[in-house]
Amino acid sequence: MIDFRYHIVSLISVFLALAVGIALGAGPLKETIGDTLTGQVEQLRGEKDALRAELDTTTGALQDAETYIDAAGPQLLDGSLADRRVAVIALGEVDEAIRTAIDERLAQSGASVTAHVTLTETWGDPDARTFRQALVGQLLTYLDPVPADDAGVEEELASALVQALVTSDPSNPDVLSDDASVLLQLLSSGESDSPLVTVADQVTVPADAIVVLGVPLEPVAEDATPTAVPAESVAAQLAVLSAAQELSSGAVLADGPRGEGSLTDAVLADQELAATVTTVSGTAVVTGQVNVPLALAGRIAGTNGHYGFGEDETPLPAAVELPPVDRTPRVPEGTGATAGTEG
């Protein structure tokens, strides 16, 4: 049985060991411990300085590479989209710096931007589905071609938006058709508290091709859970991308970084969609911005691809040379005249 004397002996042993430790630390081992700690601190400081120098070197090299690509962009893009008209559809709020940078790259390629349209939250909001269904009933009257009978509301709205941007007057290919103007007005109607789209400036010229701007993913803290995008919203965005490819001479998704929730990842996860839709990721940086016109030129030429530095992506689109644009007015059949098509 443990008695009081056992506790006394244990306490004496503890204090004795503590006293010995203090004595050694303050005496014979003082210099050794101090030298060891000093050496470790100096080693850590040296490693930190080396890492800082390595980071500065890498950062400088990256900035030099971006500067070089930025300077080479005009030469690389020159004439790749000569005389093409491009409409830009943003699937939501996109940083103005990204919009401007892509506009500049399109201009360097020889293209002109005919429209800037932005989808509002109402476009894919599940709670606004009844409103969208009612609006589709008005839009269908002005659609040509009309979507298939089994098309959903998302596909019908997407078709209406794209036709509103690319349909020209049959007798004048430089002017938007009357039906297209009505479609765009209905989609952006000020009579509604929740229009489906906003239009930056009046659209009067039809586009040949379309750039669809994806909404970059919001940064997420390490301990936070990413906010999932509603499936209906994703479906509505993908419908715009599909309609843009189907109803124009070519379309490309200009997306933000790859990651869970990015539209590029959604496209690549769908084999059928990935085979028909062209994507460019990383458009917040110069490499992605330069890739957009090149990828669009390739898509107009009939080449499909996915460009960037992520899985299943190619860093750079192949160079193509597009034929001159033919904007001969369409004419009714049986008149003996020949209608031209966009090349």
C-alpha positions as CSV (number, residue, x, y, z in Angstrom):
1,M,0.0,0.0,0.0
2,I,1.2,3.5,-0.9
3,D,1.7,5.5,2.3
4,F,2.6,9.0,3.2
5,R,6.4,8.3,3.1
6,Y,6.1,7.2,-0.5
7,H,4.7,10.6,-1.5
8,I,7.4,12.4,0.5
9,V,10.1,10.5,-1.3
10,S,8.5,11.2,-4.7
11,L,8.3,14.9,-4.1
12,I,11.9,15.0,-2.9
13,S,13.0,13.2,-6.1
14,V,11.1,15.7,-8.3
15,F,12.6,18.7,-6.6
16,L,16.1,17.1,-6.6
17,A,15.9,16.5,-10.3
18,L,14.7,20.1,-10.9
19,A,17.6,21.5,-8.8
20,V,20.1,19.4,-10.7
21,G,18.7,20.6,-14.0
22,I,18.9,24.2,-13.0
23,A,22.4,23.8,-11.8
24,L,23.6,22.1,-15.0
25,G,21.7,24.6,-17.2
26,A,23.2,27.6,-15.3
27,G,26.6,26.0,-15.2
28,P,28.4,23.4,-17.4
29,L,25.7,23.1,-20.0
30,K,24.8,26.8,-20.2
31,E,27.2,27.6,-23.1
32,T,26.3,24.3,-25.0
33,I,22.5,24.9,-24.9
34,G,23.0,28.6,-25.8
35,D,25.3,27.8,-28.7
36,T,22.9,25.1,-30.0
37,L,19.9,27.4,-29.9
38,T,21.8,30.3,-31.5
39,G,23.0,27.9,-34.3
40,Q,19.5,26.7,-35.0
41,V,18.1,30.3,-35.2
42,E,20.9,31.3,-37.6
43,Q,20.2,28.2,-39.7
44,L,16.5,29.0,-39.9
45,R,17.2,32.6,-40.7
46,G,19.6,31.5,-43.5
47,E,17.0,29.1,-44.9
48,K,14.4,31.9,-44.9
49,D,16.6,34.3,-46.7
50,A,17.4,31.6,-49.3
51,L,13.8,30.9,-49.9
52,R,13.0,34.6,-50.2
53,A,15.8,35.0,-52.7
54,E,14.5,32.0,-54.7
55,L,10.9,33.4,-54.6
56,D,12.1,36.8,-55.8
57,T,14.0,35.2,-58.7
58,T,11.0,33.0,-59.7
59,T,8.6,36.0,-59.4
60,G,10.9,38.1,-61.6
61,A,11.2,35.3,-64.2
62,L,7.4,35.0,-64.3
63,Q,6.9,38.7,-64.7
64,D,9.5,38.7,-67.5
65,A,7.6,35.8,-69.2
66,E,4.3,37.7,-68.9
67,T,5.8,40.9,-70.3
68,Y,7.2,39.0,-73.2
69,I,3.9,37.3,-74.0
70,D,2.1,40.6,-73.7
71,A,4.5,42.2,-76.1
72,A,4.3,39.3,-78.5
73,G,0.5,39.2,-78.4
74,P,-0.1,41.7,-81.3
75,Q,2.3,39.8,-83.6
76,L,0.8,36.4,-82.6
77,L,-2.8,37.6,-83.1
78,D,-2.4,39.8,-86.2
79,G,-5.0,39.0,-88.7
80,S,-6.2,35.8,-87.0
81,L,-9.8,37.1,-86.9
82,A,-9.6,39.7,-89.7
83,D,-12.9,41.5,-90.3
84,R,-14.8,39.2,-88.0
85,R,-17.5,40.6,-85.8
86,V,-17.7,39.2,-82.3
87,A,-20.3,39.6,-79.6
88,V,-19.3,39.1,-76.0
89,I,-21.7,37.5,-73.6
90,A,-20.8,37.5,-69.9
91,L,-22.5,34.8,-67.9
92,G,-22.5,37.1,-64.8
93,E,-20.4,39.9,-63.3
94,V,-16.9,39.7,-64.7
95,D,-14.0,41.9,-63.6
96,E,-13.8,44.9,-66.0
97,A,-10.1,44.5,-66.4
98,I,-10.7,41.0,-67.8
99,R,-13.4,42.3,-70.2
100,T,-11.1,45.1,-71.4
101,A,-8.1,42.8,-71.9
102,I,-10.1,40.4,-74.0
103,D,-11.6,43.2,-76.0
104,E,-8.0,44.4,-76.7
105,R,-6.9,41.0,-77.8
106,L,-9.8,40.7,-80.1
107,A,-9.0,44.1,-81.6
108,Q,-5.3,43.0,-82.1
109,S,-6.6,39.9,-84.0
110,G,-8.5,42.2,-86.5
111,A,-12.0,41.6,-85.0
112,S,-14.5,44.2,-84.0
113,V,-16.8,43.8,-80.9
114,T,-20.5,44.3,-81.8
115,A,-22.1,43.8,-78.4
116,H,-21.4,43.4,-74.7
117,V,-24.3,41.6,-73.0
118,T,-24.3,40.4,-69.3
119,L,-26.7,37.7,-67.9
120,T,-28.3,38.8,-64.7
121,E,-29.1,36.5,-61.7
122,T,-32.6,36.1,-63.1
123,W,-31.3,34.1,-66.0
124,G,-30.6,31.0,-63.9
125,D,-32.5,31.7,-60.7
126,P,-34.7,28.7,-59.8
127,D,-37.2,31.1,-58.2
128,A,-37.6,33.0,-61.4
129,R,-38.5,30.0,-63.6
130,T,-42.1,31.0,-63.9
131,F,-41.1,34.4,-65.2
132,R,-38.8,32.9,-67.7
133,Q,-41.4,30.5,-69.0
134,A,-43.8,33.3,-69.5
135,L,-41.2,35.3,-71.4
136,V,-40.4,32.4,-73.7
137,G,-43.9,32.4,-74.9
138,Q,-43.3,35.9,-76.3
139,L,-39.9,35.1,-77.7
140,L,-40.8,32.1,-79.7
141,T,-42.7,34.3,-82.2
142,Y,-39.4,35.9,-83.3
143,L,-37.2,32.9,-83.4
144,D,-35.9,31.4,-86.7
145,P,-34.9,28.6,-86.4
146,V,-37.3,27.6,-83.6
147,P,-35.7,25.2,-81.0
148,A,-36.8,21.6,-81.1
149,D,-40.1,20.6,-79.5
150,D,-38.3,18.9,-76.6
151,A,-36.1,21.9,-75.8
152,G,-36.4,23.3,-72.3
153,V,-36.7,26.9,-71.2
154,E,-32.9,27.2,-70.8
155,E,-32.3,26.2,-74.4
156,E,-35.1,28.4,-75.7
157,L,-33.8,31.5,-73.9
158,A,-30.2,30.8,-75.0
159,S,-31.4,30.5,-78.6
160,A,-33.3,33.8,-78.4
161,L,-30.2,35.6,-76.9
162,V,-27.8,34.3,-79.6
163,Q,-30.2,35.0,-82.4
164,A,-30.7,38.5,-81.1
165,L,-26.9,39.1,-81.5
166,V,-26.2,37.3,-84.8
167,T,-29.2,37.6,-87.1
168,S,-28.8,40.1,-89.9
169,D,-31.4,41.7,-92.1
170,P,-31.8,39.5,-95.2
171,S,-31.2,42.4,-97.5
172,N,-28.4,44.0,-95.5
173,P,-25.9,41.9,-93.7
174,D,-24.5,44.9,-91.9
175,V,-27.7,45.6,-90.0
176,L,-29.4,43.6,-87.3
177,S,-32.7,42.2,-88.3
178,D,-36.0,43.6,-86.9
179,D,-36.8,40.3,-85.2
180,A,-33.3,40.2,-83.6
181,S,-33.8,43.8,-82.2
182,V,-37.2,42.8,-80.7
183,L,-35.7,39.7,-79.1
184,L,-32.9,41.7,-77.5
185,Q,-35.4,44.3,-76.3
186,L,-37.6,41.7,-74.7
187,L,-34.6,40.0,-72.9
188,S,-33.4,43.3,-71.6
189,S,-36.8,45.0,-71.1
190,G,-36.8,47.8,-68.7
191,E,-40.5,47.1,-68.0
192,S,-39.4,44.1,-65.8
193,D,-37.9,44.6,-62.4
194,S,-35.6,41.6,-63.2
195,P,-34.5,41.7,-66.9
196,L,-32.6,38.6,-68.0
197,V,-29.7,40.5,-69.6
198,T,-28.2,43.9,-69.5
199,V,-26.7,45.5,-72.7
200,A,-23.8,47.9,-72.4
201,D,-24.6,49.8,-75.6
202,Q,-27.1,49.8,-78.4
203,V,-26.6,46.8,-80.7
204,T,-27.1,47.5,-84.4
205,V,-24.6,45.2,-86.2
206,P,-24.9,41.4,-86.2
207,A,-22.0,39.3,-85.0
208,D,-20.3,36.4,-86.8
209,A,-19.0,34.7,-83.7
210,I,-19.3,34.8,-80.0
211,V,-17.0,34.9,-76.9
212,V,-18.8,33.7,-73.8
213,L,-17.1,35.0,-70.6
214,G,-17.4,32.6,-67.7
215,V,-17.6,34.0,-64.1
216,P,-14.3,33.4,-62.3
217,L,-14.5,31.3,-59.1
218,E,-14.5,33.3,-55.9
219,P,-11.5,32.7,-53.6
220,V,-12.4,30.4,-50.7
221,A,-10.7,30.4,-47.3
222,E,-8.9,27.2,-46.3
223,D,-11.4,26.4,-43.5
224,A,-14.5,27.4,-45.6
225,T,-16.8,25.3,-47.8
226,P,-17.1,26.4,-51.4
227,T,-20.6,27.6,-52.3
228,A,-22.2,25.2,-54.8
229,V,-23.6,26.8,-57.9
230,P,-27.3,25.6,-58.4
231,A,-27.5,22.9,-61.1
232,E,-30.2,25.0,-62.9
233,S,-27.9,27.9,-63.1
234,V,-25.1,25.8,-64.5
235,A,-27.5,24.2,-67.1
236,A,-28.6,27.7,-68.1
237,Q,-25.0,28.8,-68.7
238,L,-24.1,25.7,-70.6
239,A,-27.2,26.2,-72.8
240,V,-25.9,29.7,-73.8
241,L,-22.5,28.2,-74.7
242,S,-24.2,25.4,-76.8
243,A,-26.5,27.9,-78.6
244,A,-23.6,30.2,-79.3
245,Q,-21.7,27.4,-81.0
246,E,-24.7,26.1,-82.9
247,L,-26.1,29.4,-84.2
248,S,-22.9,31.4,-85.0
249,S,-19.9,30.7,-87.1
250,G,-18.0,29.8,-84.0
251,A,-17.9,30.3,-80.2
252,V,-15.5,30.0,-77.4
253,L,-15.8,29.9,-73.6
254,A,-13.3,32.4,-72.0
255,D,-13.3,31.1,-68.4
256,G,-11.5,31.8,-65.2
257,P,-9.2,29.4,-63.3
258,R,-10.0,25.7,-63.2
259,G,-11.4,24.2,-60.1
260,E,-14.5,22.7,-58.6
261,G,-17.5,24.7,-59.8
262,S,-15.8,26.2,-62.9
263,L,-17.7,26.0,-66.1
264,T,-14.7,24.6,-68.0
265,D,-14.7,21.7,-65.6
266,A,-18.4,21.2,-66.2
267,V,-17.8,21.1,-70.0
268,L,-14.9,18.7,-69.7
269,A,-17.0,16.4,-67.5
270,D,-19.6,16.0,-70.3
271,Q,-18.0,14.1,-73.2
272,E,-20.7,15.2,-75.7
273,L,-20.3,18.9,-74.8
274,A,-16.5,18.7,-74.7
275,A,-16.5,17.4,-78.2
276,T,-18.4,20.4,-79.6
277,V,-17.5,23.3,-77.4
278,T,-14.1,25.2,-77.3
279,T,-12.9,26.5,-73.9
280,V,-10.0,28.7,-72.7
281,S,-9.2,28.8,-69.0
282,G,-7.1,31.2,-67.0
283,T,-8.3,34.4,-68.7
284,A,-7.3,36.5,-65.7
285,V,-3.7,36.3,-67.0
286,V,-2.2,37.3,-70.3
287,T,-1.7,33.7,-71.6
288,G,-5.4,33.0,-71.4
289,Q,-6.3,36.4,-72.9
290,V,-4.1,35.8,-75.9
291,N,-5.5,32.3,-76.4
292,V,-9.1,33.5,-76.7
293,P,-8.9,35.0,-80.3
294,L,-6.7,32.1,-81.4
295,A,-9.1,29.5,-80.1
296,L,-12.0,31.4,-81.7
297,A,-10.3,31.4,-85.0
298,G,-9.7,27.7,-84.7
299,R,-13.3,27.1,-83.9
300,I,-14.5,29.1,-86.9
301,A,-12.1,26.9,-89.0
302,G,-13.7,23.8,-87.6
303,T,-11.2,22.9,-84.9
304,N,-12.4,22.2,-81.4
305,G,-10.1,22.2,-78.3
306,H,-9.6,23.1,-74.7
307,Y,-6.8,25.5,-74.0
308,G,-4.9,26.2,-70.7
309,F,-2.5,24.5,-68.4
310,G,-4.9,22.2,-66.6
311,E,-5.8,18.5,-67.1
312,D,-7.1,17.7,-70.6
313,E,-6.0,21.1,-71.9
314,T,-3.5,22.2,-74.5
315,P,-1.3,25.3,-73.8
316,L,-1.7,27.0,-77.2
317,P,-4.2,26.7,-80.1
318,A,-2.9,25.7,-83.5
319,A,-2.5,28.5,-86.0
320,V,-5.1,28.7,-88.7
321,E,-5.7,31.1,-91.6
322,L,-9.4,32.0,-92.2
323,P,-10.7,32.8,-95.6
324,P,-12.0,36.4,-96.2
325,V,-15.4,37.2,-94.9
326,D,-18.2,37.0,-97.5
327,R,-21.2,39.1,-96.5
328,T,-23.2,38.9,-99.7
329,P,-26.9,39.6,-98.9
330,R,-29.2,36.5,-98.7
331,V,-31.8,36.4,-101.5
332,P,-35.0,34.4,-101.9
333,E,-34.6,31.1,-103.7
334,G,-35.5,31.0,-107.4
335,T,-34.3,34.5,-108.2
336,G,-31.1,33.3,-109.9
337,A,-28.9,35.2,-107.5
338,T,-26.3,33.6,-105.2
339,A,-26.3,34.1,-101.5
340,G,-23.1,34.4,-99.6
341,T,-22.1,33.0,-96.3
342,E,-19.6,34.0,-93.6
343,G,-16.3,32.2,-94.1
